Amino acid sequence: MTGAPWWRSGVVYQIYPRSFADAGPGGAGRPGVGTLEGIRRHLDHLVWLGVDALWLSPFYRSPMADFGYDVSDHCDVDPTFGTLADFDRLLADAHDRGLRVLIDWVANHTSDQHPWFVDSRSSPRSPRRSWYLWRDPAPGGGPPNHWRAAFGGGGGDGGGEVPAWTLDPASGQYYLHLFLPEQPDLDWSHRPVVEALHDVLRFWLDRGVDGFRADAIHAIGKDPALADGPDDLAGQPRSSTNDHPSTHEHLRELRTLLDGYPGERVMVGEVYLLDTAKVAPYYGDGDELHLAFNFPPLFTPWDVGAWRSRLAEVERHLHPVGAWPTWVLGNHDNPRPRTRFGSEARARAAAFLLLGLQGTAFLYAGDELGLEDAEVGPEEAVDPGGRDGCRAPIPWDASPGHGWAARPWLPWPPGPDLRNVASQRQDPGSVLHLHRRLLAARRASPALRLGDLEVLDAPEGVLAWSRVHAADRRTVAVNFTGAPRPVPLDGDGWVVEVASDGAGEGRPWSGRLGADQAVVLAPG
Ligand code: TEU
């Protein structure tokens, strides 16, 4: 019907393996911590939901200082999550069901327990010394430059409070880490590092994965002088400002590597630069990343003007260079949309932004249930970045254990007796069923999947847009206000295909949006 690759029209469902599902009573692994087998057991549910692909956050061998984003062996599964055989089974069963599988590729840094770093640290004369960024102290002593790390300095996710350098007393040199001291940065200007990380990609591509979510990929190229950078960025974590031209050469090589494989393999890069204009160049001339996360919308409040600006930025910066947009409203690093936007009605309406705007959508597991962040007290907090709340376990049913074999590693999100998968599957009015209807509408409509987008004139407080692909048309409208709004549309005969509260579905459009309501309208 269309020649577009799956990853343009698709919806990718992000799974944080620790929190998704354990292997159930009597199953393998550590009870209360999710496993690959736990994911496999729920594939039919994800097919029922209607997503196209899964992205699995890291399940590799790791000391878990950053819960898997500190990798000590990129080509093996941590026993916490299972085995390589479990991964192969999960991949095969997902493919059997038509689900693609993306995995996380952590290339900017490794664990300090990775054999490469153990070797590198062992001596300044180690052949692997140059795999990481070792430097002498600044002339007057202290860290070599003013770069700050993303985490540290009393918890919370702000970062910027501690240096991105840690002293190794044995050699008197510092090593660079944009994240935790347990996550030393690799030196991508050193060719053997590039080759080693390419080999990791080949290992998983040969096993059949459909692509990668590339962690902090904008950070791999570093200024060779490791200069301080502008003073106004001095207090910010370097991980959110590092934007060096050499990264683009690396991305072109990565694109060639992926495109050399059969099938539509994809790399979506986490480009954590909070400015759409700065994200656009990471698509290159169609020869770098296939897709890049654009995070400003993830930090945008429930405000029509702010969302209009986000759309305008996508139009201004991505569209002219042929960069296909991506939309993210939740992930494992940030408060969930239900928590940020403050009500279930808004979280429901936000799903129309995620799934109705033009671009590839990334849906974070649990957002389709309208979950709120868990309240995690100081005794239960475990993440050095203060991100535990959005990583609370998925409640699968209303039983006291909510489908887990043991009490999970983090507290439940609020209201698990009602906000769980089984209860919501039985309730056609649930947030889960709303997502299912939206995903089905998207699947059935080339306009929603791939169509051009035009923002329509709309009354104050309302964002409305059309999607058009050949003869297929849809209109989507979102009311950002707490009061009803008239939304007159040109042309007659629009029918409500999906409504955020289910009201009027299948009936002619009334011309009026309820408070915090959103609709997809189809020609009658
Ligand atoms: O995140 C990179 C990143 O820059 C943001 O996560 C940010 O620094 C942080 O979340 C602020 O709260 C990726 C992963 O998504 C994250 O989970 C990892 O901790 C990080 O890389 C290091 O691998």
Residues whose N, C-alpha, C, O or C-beta is under 5 A from the ligand:
A	BS01	TEU	D66 Y69 A150 D157 F179 D215 A216 S239 Y272 D333 G385
